[in-house]
């Protein structure tokens, strides 16, 4: 059996982000969202072209 440790309360972590860093993070987030949307569209198109046509 392992040693039981008392449960510690969660700790709060505070960070400081400069405005330019925050803007870079937002730009990267937007770019990644656009990339995900484009990849989802490509996936849907590929899946649609793989399905046999209903007659």
Protein Blocks (a to p, Z undefined) as FASTA:
>chain_A
ZZdddddddddddddddfklmmmmmmmmmmmmmmmmmmmmmmmmmmmmmpccdZZ
